């Protein structure tokens, strides 16, 4: 019985160590940043609310990520709102539809 308990304890220790290593591994990989992609469309009435909420979510998460705004045929007023957010916050990136298609193929 004691041998079984020791064996289970050793397995638990190794699995906990492996989980810790694999959990910390993405923190060491600094080459890429996670991204939140938001398609901006023609009839997007609540664009400012969506952008404010996404900015709040990213800041609250504590992650170093970016928010990519994909212009999918948005009207000029919505694009102006997106440009203002991109100018004021460096985590926003405004991309054209063609650029988004190239990025996410």
Buried (B, 14 or more C-beta within 10 A) or exposed (E): EEEEEEEEEEEEEEEEEEEEEEEEEEEEEEEEEEBBBBBBBEEBEEBBEBBEEBBEEBEEEEEEBBBBBBBBEBEEEBBEBBEEBBEEBEBBBBBEBEBBEEEEE
